[in-house]
């Protein structure tokens, strides 16, 4: 995390946020549809992150149990990058493209 001692960890089909100071679990997603392929913290909002699971980009807010937004593409997605202002996400796609999403 850019400003907190939090670690964002993607397992096979879940994502966990651990506090490195207390070594406690802060947040865990529900099981995702596919394997986690990418994840990243929102650059401006401290409780938010995004995850790639198969062909779906999922945005989370740690103050809520369920995802805040989902985007689906027609092929697998790999890795993600937030724009510095947090308004846009870019993902690499299995169909050899780059897809830009308005967060």
C-alpha positions in Angstrom: 0.0 0.0 0.0 1.3 3.5 -0.8 0.7 5.0 2.6 -0.3 2.2 5.0 1.6 -1.0 6.2 -0.9 -3.1 4.4 -0.1 -6.0 2.1 -2.4 -6.9 -0.8 -2.1 -10.7 -1.4 -3.8 -12.6 -4.2 -4.3 -16.3 -3.6 -5.8 -18.7 -6.1 -9.3 -17.3 -6.0 -9.3 -14.8 -3.1 -7.6 -11.6 -2.2 -6.5 -10.7 1.3 -5.3 -7.5 2.9 -2.9 -8.0 5.8 -1.6 -5.4 8.3 2.2 -5.8 8.4 2.4 -4.1 11.8 -0.2 -6.1 13.6 0.1 -9.2 11.4 -3.7 -9.3 11.3 -6.1 -9.9 8.5 -7.9 -6.6 7.6 -10.0 -7.7 4.6 -10.8 -10.8 2.5 -12.8 -11.0 -0.7 -15.5 -13.6 -1.4 -14.3 -16.4 -3.7 -13.6 -15.0 -7.2 -14.8 -16.7 -10.4 -11.3 -17.5 -11.7 -7.7 -17.3 -10.6 -6.3 -13.9 -9.5 -4.1 -12.6 -12.4 -3.4 -9.1 -11.2 -4.1 -6.6 -8.4 -3.3 -3.1 -7.4 -4.0 -0.4 -4.9 -5.9 2.7 -5.9 -3.4 5.5 -5.9 -5.6 8.1 -4.2 -8.2 6.2 -2.1 -6.6 4.3 0.7 -9.3 1.6 1.1 -9.7 0.7 -2.5 -8.0 -1.8 -4.8 -8.7 -3.6 -8.1 -8.3 -7.3 -9.0 -8.2 -9.2 -12.3 -10.0 -12.6 -12.2 -10.1 -14.3 -15.5 -11.8 -12.0 -18.0 -13.2 -9.7 -15.2 -11.7 -6.6 -13.6 -13.2 -6.1 -10.1 -13.0 -3.0 -8.0 -13.2 -3.2 -4.2 -13.7 -0.8 -1.3 -12.5 -2.4 2.0 -15.4 -0.7 3.9 -17.9 -2.8 1.9 -18.3 -6.6 1.8 -19.1 -6.8 -1.9 -17.3 -5.4 -4.9 -18.1 -1.8 -5.9 -17.8 -2.3 -9.6 -17.1 -5.1 -12.2 -16.0 -4.9 -15.8 -15.9 -7.9 -18.1 -13.9 -8.3 -21.3 -14.2 -11.1 -24.0 -10.9 -12.7 -23.2 -8.5 -13.1 -20.3 -7.0 -10.1 -18.6 -3.5 -9.8 -17.3 -2.0 -7.3 -14.9 -3.4 -3.9 -14.2 -2.2 -0.3 -13.8 -4.0 2.6 -12.2 -3.5 6.1 -13.7 -1.9 8.4 -11.1 -5.2 10.2 -10.5 -7.1 6.9 -10.0 -9.6 7.7 -12.8 -8.5 5.1 -15.3 -7.3 1.5 -15.2 -5.4 -0.2 -17.9 -5.2 -4.0 -18.4 -3.3 -6.2 -20.8 -5.5 -8.7 -22.6 -5.0 -12.2 -23.9 -6.1 -11.1 -27.3 -2.8 -9.1 -27.5 -4.3 -5.7 -26.6 -4.4 -3.1 -24.0 -7.8 -2.2 -22.6 -8.5 1.1 -20.8 -11.3 1.3 -18.3 -12.9 4.4 -16.7 -12.8 3.4 -13.0 
